[in-house]
Amino acid sequence: MATLKDVARQVGVSISTVSRVVNNEASRSVNPETRRKIWDAVAALGYQPPKRERRSALHGNHAGDAALRVGCIVAVTQNKYNHPYFSGILQGIEKQLADNGHELAFIHTGEDLRNPATLNRILHENTPDGLIMVEGLEPPLYDAIRKNVPHLVGVDLSDPGIPRVTYDRLAAAKAAVKHLLALGHTRIAFIGGAGLSHDMEREKRYRGYREALHEAGLDVRSDWAINTRWDVESSYVMTKELLKEADRPSAIFAASDMLAISAMRAANECGLKIPDDVAFAGIDNIEFSSYSSPPLTTIHIPKFEIGQIAAKTLIDYAQGKYAIPVKISVPFELTVRQSSVSVRKE
């Protein structure tokens, strides 16, 4: 196992200089170029810096007295503070931490972590006591975080080795598609995207759509399974192309409300009436979904509560209240609106 001496020898500095950098000591400054070389050597040699005393104290008898410094990583690449789905989760996390006397120290995206300086701060310089990860990261990045951050909680993560808070995405998608089937639709398209695997067949909301159709004795048409890569503009453009075809679906299930709302704009611009010509259903129940034209039928996901539960789980986990990683699944609910059901005018 690499030591401070090994790092110092590789960089050509004293052991005390390496110690100051990896322990984030501010008593004497170290120039930025030297700091960079030290962190490069730490990564190359696989040296594991010691954890801070405050963090190790969390494992003792007074864990409940220590204020936790918690970070959050969200999968979204932009608009992390006002994204209509993730922002609800973040609000729940922040409130639960504050109510219990703890600090939400930072919020980063997966894209932020591609910056070596940002990643070094999290892994080595100013490592948080715990980290809440909202959806997944690329495996190498996730592995590095798991090795260096003492307590992790995942929201919609698949790693059974850490506590997780989730909802059954497959079942939620089936509920939305079964609603469309119950209305008599047999020509139902899918709009969504693949996950980190980049394989649509493994994406749970697509699998729910597919299973609902199969259980109804219907085939899945590959040309009606649209991979937008979770891009709203692509949803609009690709749905418009689909609906211009003579052989078009009578209903569309979208794996997120944002994709559904942009697809509904495409339907409107094609001169189609919603839901008479084409019906829509989504997942998330973001605030905008009740103000779309017409209001969107969707699966309600309790986003704020997911954030609260994730934060409370992290607190309990850090304080040693769980012997094994727990998985907490929250309920969902179908919310029917006018995008799927016509409203009769008296």
N, C-alpha and C positions, 0 to 999 in steps of 0.2 A: 504493500500500500504506500502511495506517495506521501511524503512528509513536507513540512515547511522548508526544510533544508534542501530537498530536491527542487522545489519551485525556485528558491533563492538562487541555487546553483545555475539553473537553466536561464534565468533572467539576468544574472550577474549583479544581484543586489544583496543586501544583508537580510538575514532571517527576520530581524525586527521590522524591516520595511514591508516584507511580505505579510507579516502578522498584522501590521496596522491596516493594510489594504483589505485583507480577507475578513477582518473583524470590524471594519468600518470605523476605525478610531480616528477622531478628529484632533488629537493632541498635536500632531505634526503633519503638515501637508505632504502629499506625494504628487509629483507632476502627472498630468493626464496620460502622457505617453508611457510612463513607467507603470501606471495603474493598468493600462491596456495590456502591456506585455505580461504583467503578473496574472491577469485573468485569462489570457491566452494560454499561459503555462499551466494554470490550474485546470483548465479544460483539457489540455493535451495530456497531462499526467494523470488526470482522474483524481486529483486531490479533493478531499471532502473537508471544507472549512468547518470549524466547530460551531455548534449552535449557540445562540445567545443565552446568557444566564436567565434572562426573563422568560424565555420560552421553555427552558428546561424546568423552571420552577412550576410550570403548569402541571407537571406530572406528580408534584408533591401534594401534601395535605392541604395546602392553601390555594389550590387551583381556582376555586370559586372566587377568591379575592382579587385575582389578577385580571386587569383589563386586557382584553384580546385586541390585537391589531390584525384586522381581517382584510384580505384583498378579494377582488372578484374579476374573473375572466369570462367574457361573453363571446359567443361564436360570431356574432354579427360583425361585419367589416367596417361599418360606418354608422353614424347616428346612434351611438350606444346609449345616449341619455334620453333620446326622444323616440326611439324605435317603438312602434305601437304594441309589439308583443313583449320585448325584453324590458322595456321601461317599467312595466307593471311588476315584473319579478324583482327588478332592482329596488323599486320603492319598498316592497315587502322586506327585502334583505336589510336595507338601511334602517327602516323603522324598528325591526326586531332587534338589531344590534344596539341601536341607540337606547331602546327601552331597557336593555339589560346592561347598560354601562360600557358597551364596547364600541370600537371605532371601525368604520368602513374606510380603510386607508387609501384605496385606489380602485379604479375600474379600468381594465385594459381589454382590448380586443385581441384575437389571435393575430391579427395583422400588426398590432403594436409590438407583440413579442418577437417579431422578426428583426426588430432593432436590437443589436447586441447589448447596447447600454441599458435598455429597459429590462431585458432578460437577466443581465448580470445583477441589476439592483434587486430583482425579485429572488433570484436563486442564491445570491451570495452577500450583497452589500447590505440590504435592508429587508431581509426575508420576513414575510408576515408570519404570525402565529398560525394562521389558517387561511385557506383559499376556497372560495366557492366558484365552481366552474359550471357555467351555464352552457350546456351542449359541449361537443367535443373539440379536440385539437388534433393536429397531425401527430401520429404516434411518437416520433422522436422528441417533439416538444413536450408532449404530455408526460413521457417517461422522465425527462429531466426535472419537470416540476414535481412529480411524485417523489423523486429521490431526495429533493431538497426542502420541500415545504412539509412541516410536521403533520398538519391536519388538513385533509381535503374532503369536501362534500360536493357531489355532483348533482346537477339538475339536468335530467334527461341524458345522463351518461350511461354507458353499457358496462363499465368496469365494476364487477361484483366485489372487488377488493376495497372499495371505499363506500361510505354511506351515500345513499342516493335518494332524491325526491323526483318523482316522475308521475306521468299519467299514461294510461294504456293507449298509445297512439294507434295501434292496429284496431282495437275495439272502437275507438272514437271515429276512425275513418269508416268502419263498417256501419256504425250507427247513422252517419250522414248519408251513405250510399243506400242503406236500407230504407231511409226516409224517402229518397227519390224513387226507389223501386215500389214502395207502397203507394206512391202517387200514380203508378202505372208506367213509369219510364223504363224502357228496356234498352235504350240507346244512350248510354251514359259515358261521357269522356272523363279523363283525368288530367288535371294540371298540377304539377309539383316539381320536385327536383330530387336528386340523389344526395345521400349523406357523404361522410368522409370516405366511404368505400367507392364512391363514384359509380355505384351499381344500383340502378333503379329497382331491380328485383329484390334488393335487400332493404329498401326503405319501407318503414313500417306503415306509413299512411298509404303508400301504393299497394302494399300487401293486403291491407284492410279493404281497399277498393276492389282488388282482384278477388279476394275471398268472398266478398258480398255478391259479386256477379256470379262466381262459380256456384255458390250455394243456391242462387236463383236459376241455375241452369243456363246461364248466359256466357258467351265467349268474350274474352278480352281482346279488343282490337288494338294492335300495336300502333296503328296510325292515329288512334285516339288517346294514347298515353303520351302526354306532352311533357318533356323535360325542359323546364324553363331555367334550371340551375338556380332557382329561387330569385330570379330577377323579375321585377315588376314590369319593366318595359317589354321583356321577352314574352311575358304572359299576355300582354295586350296585343303584340304583333302576331304571335303564333295562334292565339285564339281567333283573331280576325281572319287569318288565312284559313283556319279550320271551318269557320262559320260561313265562309263564302262558297264552300263546296256544296254541290247539290246533295251529296250524301253526307249530311251533317247530323250530329247528335241532338237529342231533344233535351238533354240535361248535362250539366258539367259539375263534377265534384273537384274542388280546389283544395290542396293540402295546406293552404293558409288563407286567411281572409284578404291579405294584401294582394295575393295572386288572383283571388276571386273578384275583387273590386275592379282591378284593371281589366280582367276578362269581361266583366259586365259592361264596361265602357265600350269594348270592342263589339259586343252584341248590339248595343244601342246604335253604334255608328253603322252597323250592317243593316239597320232598319228592322231588327227583330224585337218583338215584344217579350219582356220578362215578366212572368214565367210562361206565358202562353206559347211562345215559339221555342224558347229555351229556358230551362230552369237552372238555378245555381244553388250550391251549398258549399260552405267552407268550414274551416276549423280555426279557433282561437277566441272568437267573440271579442275582437278589439273594439275600442270605442267607436271607431269610424263605421263599423259594420251596421250599426243601427241608423246611420245617416246616409248610407249609399242610396242609389236610386235604381230600383226600389230597395228597401232595407233587406239585408242579407240574412238568409237562414244559415246558421252556423252551429258549431259545437262549442259551448262555453267551457273554457279552461280557466280555473281559478288562479290567475297569474300572481296576484298580490299574495295570496295565501301560500303559494308555492315558495315565494321568496321568504316569507316569514318562517315557514317550516324548515327551509334550508339553513337559515341563519341559526335557528334554535337547535337544529341538529348539530351544526358545527360547534356551538357553545357546549352542548352536552358531550360531544365526542372529545373535545379538547379537555374537558374536565373529568374524563375517564368514566362517564356514565354508561357507555356502551362497551360490552366485551367483544362484540363482533360487529362488522359493518351492517347497518340496517338498510332496508329498502322500503320507502314510504310511497305508496301510490295514492294520488288524490283522485276524487271522482270528477266526471265531466257530465255535461247535460246538453241535450239537443234544444236549441232555441229556434223555433220556427217563425219565419217572417215572410214577407211578400215575394222574395226572389224565387220561392219554390211553390207557394200557394196563392192562388188568385184571391183577391178580396172582392166580394160582390158589392156592387154599388146599389143601394136601395133606391 
